[in-house]
Amino acid sequence: MPINIPVVLDGILTATADKANAEARIAAYRGILDTEARQRLATEGAAPSWNTPTMGKVRLDPPGNWTASVADDKAYGEHVAQHHPTEATVALYFNATDVDAALTALGFAGVTPTDSRIEVRPAYTTALLASATIDVIEAETDPETGEPDGERTFIVADGTGTVVPGLSAARTPAKLVVSLDRERRTRALDEATLGTNALLAAAGLDDAPALDPDAVHAARVELEALAVDQLATIAKARELPSSGTKATLAERIARAEVMTNQVIRPAVDQAVAAHPDAVTAVDMATAALAPGVADASDKAAAAILGTGASRDVLRLKARALGLPAGGTKAEVAATLAAAGVTAADLAEAQA
């Protein structure tokens, strides 16, 4: 049955318009709450937090602490060279024709460097910045507008109280954080899935799959045990958006796993990339699973990876069997294993 393209086009364009509408409203609401929250922080000295049961939370994360940094390398380097000469080196630059003369008798040859740079030992700079004291001088306020008249300045001193030229300070700004309640997010996603499936059915795709909520929940709980950077790695491997909170990433990946019946865990791909020849089938099975015993399918996938076949070879085998061939090497191996392909079958096909 041919797909009714106009129906699908109407769906995607309507959803895109809804997204633009929602983003505009979110920006307006955020702006109002952000202004109110910052005013309360300034007057009350505490960052506000609002909680609406069954809906979610909104809070203002206050600014971070001031930390010192090098703003002017030249001024800072000259100070260190003068007061702590053992902590800095000087790089001199000459024209190529003057190098021999400079090395032979720099002081007597009348050779003038074309440029120079003082390089401070990184470990010294790190220790200095960590122990520095910072005085923040706020700009005066314009009596008419109430706005700062100028920019704030910083006086940064080392552990002895000596002001160090070339140093400044910075801090992370206050940030409004909006967190949607998990159950509310799940309901919204379920509603979106139902609406999408209904539209696809109207377009001629009557077999649009409905996701098992229990399976999505189980996958989400397992994923939330991972770190955010691991979840971002999994999302990228699936060509999904990799930004967002841990809960958002876990929900996004869980739905993709249930929809495709394929699981990606970063430990497998990292192990293959780091030691493509040394990783054994047992290593693969161990890396792919949470603590426990690998089942037969996992062992078969690990054995396929252990043959050393490239991803292209695995993808060709999958296509030949009419199986999905997308994803990482580990994912294609899992697809083959689930279809009953063994390492011996793969070796025989390559022979």
N, C-alpha and C positions, 0 to 999 in steps of 0.2 A: 504494500500500500504506500503510495507516494506521500511524502511529508508536505503538509500544508505550510509552505514557507511564510505567507502573510501572517498566519496566526503566530508563528514563532517570532517574526519580526516585531509584531505588535507587542508581544510579551517582553522582549529584550528592551525595546525602546521605551515602553511604559515603565519598566523597572529602572532604566537609566534616568528617566525624568523624575521618578520617585526618589532616587538616590540624590539627585541634585537638589530637589526640594528639601529632603531631610538634612543634607549637609548645610544648606543655607539656614535652616531653622536652628540646627545645633550650634552653628557659629554665633547666631544672635543670642541664644540662651546662655552659651558659655561666656559671651562678652559681659552680659548682665551679672551673672553669678561671680565671674572673675573680679569685676570691679567692686562688687559688694564684699567679697571675701577679703580682698586686699585692704579695703577701708577698715574692716573689722580687725584685721591683723594690725594695722597701724594704730588704731585707737585703743584696742583691748589688749594688744601684745600677745595674742594667741591666735593661731590659725583655725578658722572655723571648719566644722564638718557637719554635713546634713545627711540624715539617713531616713529613707522612706521605706517602711516595711513592704516586702514583696515586690519592690521596684528596683531599689539599688541605693548607692551612696554617692555623694559628691563631697570632696574635701579639697582644701588648699594645702599643698605641701609648702611649708615656709622656705625662704631662701636658705641655702647652705652656708657654712662658715666661710669667712674670707680666707683664701689661701694665697701665699706669695708666688710670684712668677717673674721671670726675666722679661722685661719689656724693651730694654735697650742693651743689646749685646756689647756694644762698644763701651758705653759708660760703665757697665758692670765689669767687663774684662779689665779695663784700666784700673778700677778700684782694687780688684783682687790682685793684679800684678804689682800694685804699689804696696798694699798692706799684707798680702800673703803670697809672695812671689813663688814659693814652692808649689803652689796650687795651680799655677798657670804656665802655659808655654806660649811663645810668640812665633807665629809663622810669618816669614818674610818672603816677598815675591819680587823676582828680578826678571829682567829681559833675558832670554835664553843666551844671548851672546855674552852676558856678564856673569854667568854662573861660575866659570873657572876662576875668574879674577876674585869673585866674592869669596869662594871657598879658600883661596890661597891667602888673601890678605884683605879681609872685609874692611877693616878700619883704615888701611893705608891706600887702598886702591881708588878711593874716591867714588865708590859705587853706591848709588842711592836706591834703595828698594822702591819698586813701583807701587807697592801696597804692603800692608801688614795686617795681621789679625791675631788678637789674643784669644787663646782657647783655654777655658777654665776646665779643670778636671771635673767630669760629670758627677762623681761621687761627692765631691766637695759642694757643688751647687745643690745637689739633692738634700744633703744634710743641712745646709744653710737655709734653704727654703722651708724645710720642715720645722726648724726651730726659730724662725724669724718672728718678730713681733710686728703687728700691723696697726697703725693708727689711721683711721678713716676720717677724712675731713670732708664733711658734706658741704655742698655748694649752698650759698645763702639763698633764701627764698624771696622771690619778687613779691613785695607787699601788695601789688595790684592784682597779679594773676594767681599768686599762691604757688607758682611753679618754680623749680630750682633755677637760679640765675647763674648758669655755668655748669661745670662737671665736678663730681667729687674727685678728690685727690688722695694719695696714699703716702704715708711715711713708713718705710719698711726698714727695720734695724735688725742686726744680727744678735747673737746671744750675749754680746758684751754691751749692747746698747748703741753701737755705732751705726749710724744711718748708712745704708748701702745704696749708692746711685744706680740707676738703671733697673731697679726692681719696682714692681707694681703688685696689684692684687686683683683677684676676681672671685666670684662665687656663683654657684648655680642659682638661677632665678626661681622665684616662687612659681608653682605650677598647679593649675586646677586639674584634679584627677576625677574622672567620672567612671564609676563601676556599675554596670548593670547587674541586677540580681541573676544568679545562675539559672534559677527556674524560669524567670521571665525571659532570659535569653533563649533557653531551650524551647519555650512555647513559641517565641517569635520565629525561630528557625523551623520548628515543626510546621507552623502555619505557612511559611514560605515554601517548604517542601510540598505540602499538600496543594498549594496554589500552582506551583510549577508543574507538578505531576498532572494536575487537571488540564492545564494548558497544553502540555505535551500530548496528553491523550486526545485532546481536541485536534491536535495537529497530525494525528495518525500514529503516534507512538504509544500504543495502548499498553505496552509492557514496561512503562516507566516504573522503576522499582520504588517501593516504599521502604524507608529505613526502619529497622527494628530498634525501637527506643531503648530496650534493655541492652542490646549489643553496643549501641552508641554510648550509653552510660558506662558500661564496663570498660570500653576502650578509653573513654575520657578519664576515668579514675586512674587507669594504668599510666596514661600519658602525663597526668598531673604530678606523678612521682618524679618525673624528669626535670632537669633544669631548663630555664627559658632558652638558653643558647642551643641546647639539644633539640628542643621543640622547633626552634627556628631552622635548624639543620634539616630536620625531617620535612618541614613544610617546603623548604627550597627543593629538596629532592623530589617532592611531589608536584613541583611547580605551582605551589599555593602561596598566597601572601604570607610573608614571614614576620610581619610586625604585629604588635598587640601584646596584651597581657598573657600570662601563663594560661589562665582559664580560657581566653579567646582562642589561643593557638591549639590547646588541647581539644576544644570543641570542634574546631575546623578540621584538625587531622583525624579525629575520631570518626567524623561523618565520612571523610574520604576513605578511611580504612574499611568501614562497614559497607560503603557503596561499591568498592572495588574488590573487597575480600582479600586485600593485600596489606601486609604490615611492613613498615620500614622502621628500623631502629639504627641510629647512627653508628653504633659500635661496630657493626659488621662492615660497613663501607669504609670506616676509618682504618680498620684492621687490614683490609685488602689493600687500601692505598698505601699504607705505611710498609707492609711486608707482603707483597703480592706472591712471593715464592715460599716464604717461611710459614705462612699461616696454614694450619692443617684443618681438615674437616672437623675435628673435635673442637678446635679453637673457634671455628665459625659457629658451630652449634651453641657453644658456651656464650659467645658474644651476642648472639641473636636473641637469647632468651633471658628472662628474669631468672633469679636463682631457682634452680629446679632441674628436672630431667628433660632433655630434649625429646620431643616425640618423633615419630618416624618421618613425618614430612620435613621437619626441621633438619633432621640428620641427612635426609636425601638432598635438601637444598645445600647444606654445608658441604656434602661430598661433591656436588656439581661445581661449587665454587673452588673446591680443592683441586679440581683437575687443571686449573690454570687457564681454562678457556677464556677468551676475551668476551666482553659484553656483546660485541658484534656477532660472534659465533653463537652465543646464547640466544640473541634476538632472531637470528636466521632460523635456528631450530624451532623457536616458538612460532614464528610465522609459518613454517612448514607444517606445523601441527594445527594451524588455525587458532593459536592462542594469542592473547594480548602480548605485545612485545615492547611496551613502553616502560619507563622507569629505570632505576639504577641496576647495576649488575646483580646485586643481591636480590632485588625485587623480581627480575626476570628469572633468576634461579629458583626462587620460591614458586613462581608460576609454573615452571617446568616440573618441579617436584610435586606440586599439587596435582598435576596431570598424570603423574605416574612415571615420568622420565627419570632415569637413574644416571649415575655417573658413567656406568658401563655403556649405556645406550649412547651417551654423548661421545664417549671415546670411540665407539664403533662408527658413529656418523662421521667423525673427523678422520678416521683411518682411510 
